[in-house]
Amino acid sequence: MYFEHIYERGLAQASYFIGCQATKEAIVIDPKRDIDTYLEIAKRQRFKITHIAETHIHADFLSGARELAVATGANIYLSDEGGDDWLYQYPHIGLKDGDVIEVGYVKLEILHSPGHTPEHISFLLTDTKNSDKPVMIFTGDFVFVGDVGRPDLLEKAAGLKGTMEIGAKQMFESLKRFKSLPDYLQVWPGHGAGSACGKSLGAIPSSTVGYEKIVNWAFNIDDEDKFVQRLLEGQPEPPKYFAMMKKLNKTGPNIINKITQPEKLSTKQFKEALEKGYKIIDTRDKLSFANEHIEGTINIQASNSFSNWVGWILSYDEPFVIIASDDRIEEVNKKLLRIGLDNMLGYVDNIDVLRNNGLKTSSVNLLSTEEMKEKISDSFIIDVRNKAEYLEGFIPGAEHIFAGYVEDNLEQIPRDKDIILYCSSGDRSSIAASLLKANGFNKVYNYPLGIVGWRKAKHDLVKPEKVLE
């Protein structure tokens, strides 16, 4: 058997390439949309991709299953569990609990594992050439290293009321079945640390059933009510784009066939986009953006969390423009395509050219810790971290508005006072500061050292009395 773990750090998303070395057939589980990775593995290892499978209808990235099927002619295998509302709406071979997929001598048994979503399935793998005992389980968003999949996304992101407690109870039952699996069985999940699909995912790529039964909190609570409460509390805010991913992955994503280089825009084209109100995303680092940027642009650094944050900010219905260097635009474009943001108008690589051609620039004031302390009493301070972080303690006087909700709460923010934003280390507060600037707020400051710098200076934190949603 051949096995390869493919990991996309931006979305903390894992996919898997598994092949039978005797027959040279292969299956890909949970493929990302930029499928060149799998095609290159198949070519290098001389496999033919004959099967494509998914663990569930993903919320955090756009599936590459259809894309890969068109490129290879492989069959797509998808869950037919969970009821009519959770059936995929494009051609596939349906899977039910107990079904088996055979890829040469590799056998994959289907286990229905609802909780994260009603239709969720896991794949129990046996390399029959070597043993009749299973060796791996691919758990998708069911069991992670150190955590289990959150059941609240359908309600919080997709608006399906009353589903999160049902999902939590389904998860409780699914874990009973998982506990009965052999302790030696390798666990290969769909996500790692940094994913919004759970709250405390481990950073290592895999585990075993036995180890998870020892260290994973979810296996150490036997009371259903306590389990449900623990599972639902402290979950991070689900990005706005998750609802769109659910819809597109259920109906079938568009086929792009080949990823092409985005168009480089002229100054005239850029200016027209700005005048039309299209969002302009500046992917440079936060310090460069703070020093100088084109007025009205939004700073989302081309870091590992880029896909997550553009999903919060950009609309799927409007064109947008990217500011990125020529050597970064391909990477940035892939990050956008992975969450279905296909409507990039184009990009520019140099704000110097824009400034020299008459476009106005601006800056964001950066505060040191001492300057922050001096300005606390007469400023409006916003903590833009997530709710769980805020509840652990914040800088005195700060209100809480999560960075992803800033544009939804502009009426809560005074325009006649200095506004100071902070997070942990300046990345999210740079996004929030740029959003305020783009919405006409002028007295905007970023405290880039954030809670880390505040603690390092041994200043006090306080506990919240209210949280603005």
N, C-alpha and C positions, 0 to 999 in steps of 0.2 A: 504494500500500500504506500502511496505517496501522499504527503500531507503538507500543506503550507498555510500559515496564518498570516492574513493580510490586515494591517492595522492603519486606519486613517486617523491621525492624531487630532486633526481639527474638530472632528465630531466624536472622537474617542470611540470609533466604530470598527468592529471586527467583522471580517468575512473570511470564508474558508474555501480552499481549493483542495479537493480530495480525489485521488486517482487510483485506479487499479493498474498496477504495473504489468499484470499479465495480459490484460485486454486493451490497455491504453485508453480506456474510457475514463471520464472525469466528471465530477459534480462540483458546482460552486454554490455555496450557501450564503445567503444574504449579500448579494453583490452590490457594490456601489455603482453609481451611474457612469463614471469614467472607467470603462471596462478594459482599457488597454492593459491594465495590470494582469488580468486573467488571461488575455490573449497572449501576452508575452510569456507567462508561465507555461501555458499549453504548448507554445512553439518551442520554448527552450527545453522542456521535458518530453516533448513529442507525445502529448496527449491530445485526444479529441474531446472537447466539452460536449457531453451528450445529455446532461441533466443540470437543471437550475432549480434551486429550492429556496423558500423563505420560511422563517419561523413565524412571522406575523405581519400585519399591515403596519409598516413602520411610521413613526410620527416625526422622527428627527432627521431623516434624510430621504432623498428620492431614490427608489429602488432602481437598480440596473438590470433587473431580471428580463424585461422585455427587450432592452437594448442588447443584452448578451444573446438572447434567443435569436434575434434577427441576424446578428453577426455570425452565429455558429450553427443555427438550425437545431439547437438543443430543445428538449421539451421542458416546460415550466411546471413544477410541482408545488401546489399551494394548498393551504388549509381549506377544507370545506366544513370545519367545525364552527361552533359559536352561534348558529342560527342564520336565518335569511339575511338579517341586517349586516352580517359580517362576511358575506360571500364576495370574493373578488369578482369584478365585473368584466374581465377580459379572459380570453381562452387560456385554459390551463388543465392540467390533470389534478383532480381533487384528491385530497388526502384526509383520511379519518384515523382516529385512534386505532392502533394495531396494524395499520397498513405497512407495507414494506416496499422500499425502493432498493433495487439491485443495480449496482454500478460495477459490472464485472463480478469480482469476488468480494466486493465491499457491500455489506448489507446495512441499510438504514431503517430502523423500526420507528414508526411515528408514535409519539406520546402526546396526547392532548394535555396541555399545561396552562389552562386559563388562569387569569389573575391580573396580569398586566393588561391583557386584552382578552375578550371572550374566545377568539379564534386561535389563540397562540398554540403552537406546537413545538416540540423539541424532537431532536433526531438522535436516536441511540445507535451508535455505530459498532458493527462487528466486522473485523477483518477475517472472513471465513477461511481464507487460505492458511491462516496460522492458528485459529482457535474458534470454538463455538461460543466463547464468552465475549461480551461487549467490552470495548476498550475506551470509548469516548462517548460523551453526550454533548451535543450542541444545543445550548439552552436559550439562545437568543436573549430576550429581555425577561426571562423567567427567573433564573438564578444567576447572579453575578458573583464575582469574587468578593466576599464580605457583605453582600447585600442581596436584595431581591427587587424585581421590577416594581415600579410604582403603579398603583391602580387608579390614580386620580386624573390621568391625562385626558381620558375621554370626557370627563366632566369639566375640568378646568380649561382645557385647550379646545376641545371639540364641542363643548356646550351640551353634552348629554347628561342631563340632570339625574341624580340618584344612582349613578353607576359606580362611584368610587367605593362605597361600602360593600356593594355586591362584589366588585372586583377583589377587594381585600379579603372577603370571605372565601372566594374562589381560590385565591392564592394560598390561603391557609390549608385548604383541602389538597391543592396540587402539591404542596410541600410534603404532605404525608406520604404521597406516592414516591416523591424524590428520595425521601429518607430510606425507602426500602431497597434502593439500588445498591449495588456493591460498593463498599468503601473505596476500593482501588480505582474506581472509574474516573477517568479524566473529565473535568468540566471545562468546556470552552464556551464562554458567554459571548453575547453580541456587543458588549460595551465594556470599557474600562473607566478609570478615574477621569472625571471631567465631564462625563455624560450627564445630561439633564433627565435621563430615564430612571435615575435613582438618586439617593441622597448621600450614600457613603461607599461608593464603589472602590474596590482595591485597585492598586496600580499595576499589579502583576497580571500577565495575560491569561493565566489558567489556574485551576485548582484541582481538587479531587472531591468526590462526594464525602468521604470520611473527614477531610480537613474542614469542609464547610459545616458539617454537623457539629464540629468542635468550636469553630471561631465565628461563624456567621450568626449574628444576633437573631435572625428569623427562625433558626432551628432551636432556639433556647427559650421560646415562649410557647407553652402548651395550652394556655387559655385563649380561646378565640377572640373574646372581646378585648383583652389586653394586646393581642397581636394586631388586631385591626387598628386600635388607637395608636400603637407604636409605628405601624406602617404608614399611616396617613399623616402623622405629625412631622413637621420640619422639612417637608418636601420643597425643593426649590421651585421658583416661579417657572411655569412652562412657557417657553418662547412662543410668540404669537404665530409664527409660521407653522407650528405643529399641526394646527387644524387643516391647513392647506396640504401638508404632506399626507395626512390621513386620507383626504379626498382623492388626491392624485394617485396615491399608491393603491387605492381600492379600485379606481376606474381604469388605471393604466397610464403611466407617464408617457409623454411624447417621446418619439424616437429621434435622436439627434444625429445618428449615424457616425459623424466625425466631429470632434471638437476643433473648431477653427479659431484662428487668432482674431481677437476683437479689433474693430476698426480704430485707428488713431484719429482723433478729431482735430480739426483746425480750431483756431481761436474763435472764429466766427460761429462754428457749430457749437462749441462749448458755451459761448455767450448766449446763444439762442436757447439752449437747454436750460441754462440758469434762469433766463427770463420767463420761460414757460413753467417754472416751478418744479422741474424735475429734481429729484434728490441727487446730490453730488457727494460721493463717498471718497474722502481723502484717506488713503491707506498708509500714509507715512507714519512714523513713530510720533508719539504724543508730544515730545519736546519740540520736534520740528514743526508740528502743527501749531503748538502754542506760540512759538516764536513768530510764525507768519503763515497765514492761509488765505485762500480766496474767500471773501465774504459770502456767507450762506452755505458753505460746505460743512460736511459732518465728518468727524474723525472716528474711523473704525480701523485700528491698526491691522495690518495683514499678519496677524499672529494666529496661534492655534484656535482661538475663540472667534475668529473672523466670521465663519459661517453662521454661528449662533447669533451674533449681534446684527449682521445684515438681515437675518431672518426676523429680528425684532423691528428693524427700522424701515426696510424697503417694502414697497407694495408689489404684488404680483400683477397688478393691472396697469402699471405705469413704467415707462422707460426710466433708466437711471444712467449716471455717468460715473466712471471710476477714475481716480487720480492714483497712478501707480507707475513705477519705473518700468522700462521695457523688459528688464530681466525678471520682473515679478508678476507681470500681467497674466502670463499663462497659468501660474499657480493660483492667482486670485480668481481667475475665470473658472477654474476647476472647482474652487471652493463655492462659488456661486451656483454652478451647474448642479452640484451635489445636493442642493436644496431646491432645485427647480427654478432658480432665478435666471431665466433665459433671456430676459428683455433688456440686456445691457445695450445702450445706444452706442457706446464706444468709450475710449479712454484718452486721457492726456498724461504725459509722463513728466511734465516740468511746469511748476507754477511760475517760474521766472519768466517764461515766454508769455504767460497769461498776464502777469503784472506789467510787463514791458509793453503790452498791447492795450493797456488801459483798464484792466479789471482791478477793482478795489481789493485790497488785502486788509486783514485784521489780525489780532492776536488775542491770546488768553493769558491773563495774569496768573502767574504761578506763585504760590505762597510757601515760605519756609514755615517750620513749626512755630518759631517765635512770632512771625507775622500773623500766623493763624491765631495764636493765643491772644494777640493784641486786638484782633478784629472781631472776636467772638461776640462781644457785648452789643455791637451795633450792626450786625450782619444777619442775613437770613441764611442759615446753614442747612444743607441738605445731605443726608447720608443716603447714597445711591446703591448701597450693597443690598443683598437679598434680605428677606424678612428674618430668616433664621440667624443670620449674622448680626443684624440690628438688635434682635432680642437679647443677644449676649452682652450688649453694652455699646454705647455710642458716645461721641464727643458732646460735652454739655451744650445744650441749646439747639441741637440738631433735630430737624424733622426727618421723617423717613419717606422717601419716594424712590422706589427701585428705578434704576437707570432705564429699564425697558418701558416704564410707565410715565416717564417725564413728560412726553408730549400729550399724554392723557390728563395731566394734572397742572397744566400751565396756569389755570385760574387760581391755584393754591399758592402761586409764587408771586411775591410783590415785585413790581417793576421799578419802584422808587428806592430800593435798598440794594446794598452790595449783596451779591449772592455767592456763597462759597459752597463748592461741592467737593465731596471726598468719598473714597471707597476704601479698599485695602492698600493699594499701591499705585493708584492714579490712572489705570486703564479705563475702568468704567466711568470714573468721574470726568475723564477727557471726553468720552462719548456724550455724557450728559451735558457738559459745558458747551460742547459744539452744538447740541440740539437747542439749547437755550439761545445761544448766539444766533443761530439760523432762524429762530422764531422772534427775533427782535429785542432780546434782552441784552443790555449793554454792559451792565456792571457785574460781570461774571468772573469769578476767580476759581481756580482749581488748586486744591491742596494735594499735590501728587504723592506726598509721603503717606497720606492717609492714616488709617488706624494703626498701621505698623509703625510709622514715624511718631505718632502720638504716644503710643505705648513705650517706644524706645526712649522718649524724652521723660518717661515716668509721670505723665499727666493722667489725671483720673478719667475714668469712664463712668457713665451713669446708665441706669436701666430705663427702658421706655415706658411711657404711660399710654401712648396711642401710636398706631401705625396707619398711615394713609395708604389705602389700596389703590 
